[in-house]
Amino acid sequence: MLVRFLLASSLWFGIVYTTRASDTTKIQTPAGFSTSIIADDLGNARHIAAAPNGVLFIKLERLKNGKGILRLEDNNKDGIYETITGFGNFGGTGIAVKNGYLYASSNSEVYRYRLNDKFEVLDADKPELIVTGLVNKNQHESKSITLDNAGNLYINVGAPSNACQVADRTKGSPGQDPCPILETAGGIWRFRANKLNQSYSEGTHYATGLRNVVGLDWNSAINELFVMQHGRDQLAQLYPDLYNDKQSAELPAEEMFMIKEGSNCGWPYCYYDGQQKKKVLAPEYGGDGKKEDRCANMQKPVVAFPAHMAPNALLFYTGDKFPARYKNGAFIAFHGSWNRAPLKQEGYLVAFVPFSNGQPSGEWEIFANGFAGVAEVKSPRDAKHRPCGLTQGADGAIYVADDVKGTIYRITYNN
C-alpha cells in the first residue's frame, strides 16, 4: 500500500509551521491492511506510546529544538496529527503511559510526568526522577522500559560490550570469567513505578545474561515479561579459524525470551545457534561453534530470528480491529543490520508472531516491509527509514516510529 501524501500545519513548540511528507516509500502489508503517514520529520524518533484518547508520545534519541519528548494530537480526527508540542531536556529511547503518568527514560535515568484527563503533561519542566544512576558507557546505552499491572517498572540495562572480552572487540582477547559487567548491566532490572530516586540497590536484578534488549513488553494475557535480545557480533572477524564470513553473518540468532525473575539467558558465555537449535559456548570462553558446556542449562528463546536484524520494539496486540489471528500476538520492529556482509543486510521491517495461550503458536512472518526504500541495503546509511518503535493506538491501529527521519506510520485494517 502506498503511503499517502501528507500536508499539515503543525504547532511545533509554539511555532506554526508546515510539514510535507513527500516520501513515497511503498510499505508492503498483508491483504486488507493500509499504511499512512501521520507525522514526519520529527527527529530521531525511538519508542512511541499511545494514550487512551488517541494522543501519541514520541521519545527522541537526541534533542530537537531543545526538546526530547513530543506530544502529538489529531484534533480534527482526520488521521494527521497536526498539533505537536515538545518538552523534556533529555534524549533517550523508553516511553510509556500508565495510570495517569507518562514515563520516559534518558540513557541513565527514568522520569515520570503527571497527566491530566486530556493526557496533557502537567509541570513539564519538573518531572519526578524515578530511577537514577544506570550504567551508561556509550555502547548499548538505551534504557527501554515497560510496566506491568502491579505497579512495577522494568528497565533494560544493556551491556557496554560485545562479548565481555578483556579488550572489547579485539582479536585474541579472552572473555572475562566471571563477567563483571553482569553486576550492573547485561540484564533487566525491576523497580517500583511510584517510588522516587531509586538506585540499583533499591531495585531487583530481575534477569541476567542479556547482551542488549531494546524491545520489551508486558504480556497482559498471561502477566509475563517478554524481551527481544540483540545477539553478539563479529564471530569471523575475531575468530577466523572457527567461523567464515557466511557463518558470521548468520550467527547468532536474535532471540525472544519470556523472562521470569531469576532468568539467565547466557550472555556473554553462550549464544543461540538457530541452525543447530541450541545454545553453544562462545569462542571467548573456549567454544568451537558446537560445544554446549555450561550453555546447556541457560534459558532458551521462545522464538529465534535471523542474525543481526536488530529487534528494537516489541508489542503484544490486544485490540479488536485486526483479524482474530493477530489477537494477543507479538509484533516486532527490526531496525536493520549493519554487519551481515558479504550477505545482504536484513531487517528494516515489522514482523509478527502468532500466540496462543501466551506462547508462540506458529512461525514468525513479515508483516510490514519496504521501510528502507531501496531494493538492497548495503549499509544502514542507505535506508530511508528504520522501524524503531511500536504502539497500539486507541483506534486499534498500530503505529510505527522511524528514527532516521522521524516518520510515524499508521497501519490499519480495512474491515
N, C-alpha and C positions, 0 to 999 in steps of 0.2 A: 504494500500500500504506500503510495507516495505521500510523504509528509506535506502538510498543506502550508501555503504561504501565510506568513503572519505579519500583520502590520498593526501596531498598537501604540497608543500614547501611555506612558507609564510614569508613575511618581517614584523617582529614584532618590531617596534621601532628601525629599523635599523639592526636588527639581523635576519639572515636567520635561520629558524627552520622548523621542520616537525611536522605536527599535524595529528593525526589519529582518526577519529570518528568511534569507533568500536561499538557504541551503536546501537543495532538492534531493538530498540523500534518500535512496529508497530503502525503507525498512521492510524486510520480509517477515510476515507473521502467518500463522495458520489461517485457513479459510474462515471468514466470518469476523476476523479482528481488523481493526483500523488503528492507525497511528497518526497522531497530530503533534505539532509543537505548540506548547502553551506559554513558553518564555524562552528567551535566547540571550546570548552574550552576557551571562550573569557573572562570569568569573570561573574559577576552578571549583565547580560545584561537586562536592563529595557526597555525603549522605543527605537524605531527604526524609522529612516526617510530615504526616498529614494530620490535621486536627479534625474533629467530628463535624465541623461546619464547613469543611472544604478548604480552609486556609492551609497553605503549604509553607513549611520552613525548610530552608536550604542552608547547609553548613559549607562555607567556603574554606578551601585549604589555605589560601592566602587572602589577606585583606584586599578589598576593593573599595576605593573611596573611603578608606579607613575603617570599614566595617567587615565583620566576619560571618554574620548570620543575616539571611534575607527572609522576610515575610512576604508571601505572595497571596494576593486575593483577587478573585474573579467577581467583581462587584455586580456586573450585569448578567452573569451566568451565560456568557456566550462562548465559553471554552478558552478564552485568552485571559491570562492573569495580568491585568493591566496596572494594578496597584502594587508597587514593590517598594518596601521600606527596609532599611538596614539598621543594625545595631550590633553591639559586641565588638570588642577591640582585640580579638584573638582569632587566629586561624585554627584549622583542625579538621576533623572528619566526623565525629559522632554527633548525632542529634536524635531526640525522641520526645514525644508528647505523652504525658502520663499524669492522671489525677490532678489536673489543674496547673501543671507545671511544664515548662519547656526545659529539657536537659540538653546540654551541649558541652562538647569537650574540646580543649586545646590538645597539644601533644604531651602535656604533663599534668593537666588538671581537668576536673569535671565541675561545671557550674549548673545552676538552675535558675530560671526566671519564673516569676508568678504570672499567671494568665487570668484575664477576666472572662466573662461568659461569652464574649465575642472572639476569644482567643487572641486578644491584643496583649502585648507584653507590658507589664507594669514595672516601673522602676528599671528601665532598660539599662541604665548606667550603673545599677547596683545589684548585680547578680549574687546569689548565695554560692559560696565555694563549698562544694560537697566533698570532693576528694582532691588531695594535693600531693605533689612530690613524686609523681610516677616517672619511671625511667624514660629519659628522652635523650638518645645519643645519635640522632640523625641517620638512623637506619631502621626501618620498620617502626617508625616513631608514632604513627597514628593511633589514637585511642578510640576504637569503636566501642559503642555501648548498646545495651538493651536492658529492659526491665521486665521482671516477672509480675505476677498479680498479687504478690505478698509483700511488696514494699522493698524489694531488693534490686540493686543496680549491679550489672555485670560489665566488666571492662576488660578488653584485650590489652595486654602489655606485650608488644612484640619484642622478640629477641634482637638486639643490635648486632647481629652476626648471621653468617650463612650456616655454619656448622660447628660453632664453638671451638674453632681452631685456636691455638696459641696466637698465631698471626692470621687474622681473618682473611679468607680468600687467597691464601698463599700456598703455592705448590710445595708439598713436602712437610708442611706444618702439621703436627699431630693435633688431635682433638683433646680438649681438657676433660679429664675424667676424675672426679665428677665435674660437671659443667657448672661453674659458679654463677653463670648468667641466670640459671633457673631459680635462684633465690629471689630475684626481684623482677624477672621478665620471662618471656617464653611461656606464657600461660594466661589464664583467666582469673581475675580477682573479683570477689563479691563484696559489696558494701551496702550499708543501709541507704536507701534513697532519700531519707529525710533527715539525716544527721550531717551536721556541718563539720568542715575541716578535718576529714578523716585522712589518715596516712596508712601505709602498708600494715602497720601493727594493729590497726583497728578493723582491717578487712580480713576476709577469708581467702586463702590461696586455694581457689576452687578447683582448678585443673592445671596440669603442667604438661611439659613436653610438646608444646605448640609453638612452632617457629614464629608464625605471624598469622593472626586472624584479623581480617578487615571486615568480613561479612559474618554476622551472627544475628540470631533472632530467637525469641522465646516462643516455643510451640505451645500455644494455649490449649490445643486439643488434648494434649497429654501432659501438660505442665512440665516440660523438659527444655533444656537449653541445647540448641544446635549451633555448630560453628563450621566455618569453611577455612581450612588451612592452606596457606601458600607453601608449597613444597620447596625444598632446597635447590640450589643452582650448581652449575659448573662441575659436574662429575668428570667429564672428559678433560676439561682444562686442568683440573687439579690431579686427576688420576688417569692419564692417557694409557697406562699399562693395563688398566682394568676396564675402561669404557671407551667406545668410539664415539664420534660426533652424533651419530644417529641415536645411540642409546642415551646419550646425554640430553638430546632434545626430547626424548620420550619418557624420561625418568626424572624425578619420581612423580607419582600421581598427585594431583590436587585432591584434598580429602574433605569429605563432610563427616563430622562426628556428632553423635548425640552424647553430650557431656553431662556427667554426674559429678557430685563433689568427690574429689579424690582421683579423678580420671588422670591417667598418664598416657599420652599419645605418642611418646617415644623420641621426640626430637631432643638432642641432636644425634643420639646414638643410633637411630633407626630411621628408615624411610619406607614408604609403601610402594612396592613394585606392582603396578596394575596388570602387567602381563603374567607374572608368576602368581599374582593374587596373594601376596604375603608381605609381611614386614621383614626387611632384611637389614643386616648390620651395616652401618655407614662405613665407608673406607677409612675415615679418620680414626675409627675405633677397631680396626682390624678386619673389616668386611671385605668380601671379594665379589659382591654382587649377587651371591646366592646364600651365603651363611646367615642363619637366623639368630642363633645365640640368644642373648638377653631379649631380643625383639619378639620372640615367640609369645611372650606374656604381655606385650604392650597392646593398648586398645587399638582395634582395627576400625577403619572407616565404615560407615553405613553405605556410602556411595564413593566411588573413585572416578575422577575425571582426568582427561589428558593433561600432561605436564605443562607447567609454566603458563597457564591461561589466566592466572591472577584473579581468583574469585573475590570481588570487593564488596558484594552485598548479598544478603540472604533474606528472603521474605516468604513467610507462610501465608498463603492466600485464604482469607476467611470469609470473603464476600459471596454474594449470590448472583453476580452479574455475568460471570463466566460460565461456560458449560460445567456440568456436575463433576467431570473428571478432574477439574482444577481445584475443587474444594479441598482445603487443608493441604494442598500440595506445595512444594517449595520452588520458588523462583530464585535464580542466582544470576547476578550481573558479573560477567567476566570482563575485566579491564583490558586484557590482552597481553600477549607475551612480548619479550624482547630478546630471549636467549634460546630460540629453537633452531638457529642456523646449524647445519645447512638446510634443514627442513624449513618450510614456510612458517611464518609466525601465525599463531592461532588465538582465538578468543574474540574480543570485541563484539560480544553478543550477550543475550539473555537466554538462559537455559531453564528448563522445567523438569522437575522430578515428581511423578505422581506418588502420593502417600495414601495408605490405608491403615487405620488403627495406629496411627502415629509412627509408622515405619514405611520406608520406600517400598512401593508395590510394582515398580516397573523400571525400565531403563530410562536414563536421562535423555532428553531430546532438546534440540534447538527450538526456542520459542520465538525469539526476535533476533534478526541478523541484518547486517548491512550497515551498521553504525560507522564502521571505518570509512566507508565511502569510496574505497578503491578495491580493485579486483584482487590484489595481493599486497599484504602489508610486509614490507621488508624491515621496517623499523617502526616503533611506536610514533615517531615523528610523522610518518606517512598518514596516520589515522586522523580523519577529520573529527571523529567523536569516539569517546571511550566510555562505555557504561560503568558507572561507579556506585550510584545509589538507587534504591528501590523503596517505594512505599505504596500502600493501598489507600486510595482516596476514599472520601466519604461517599462518592458516587459509584464505588465498586470498580473503578478503573485502576490500572497500575501506572504509576509514574516512574520514569527512569531519568536519573540525573547523569549528565555527561560532564567530565571535568577537564575537557580540552577547551571548549568554547562556552561552557555553562548553558548548554541547551537542555531543556526539560521536555521530555516526551510523555504523552498520554496515550495509553493503549486501552482501547475499549472493545467490547464485543457487541456486534450488531444483532440483537435478538430478532 
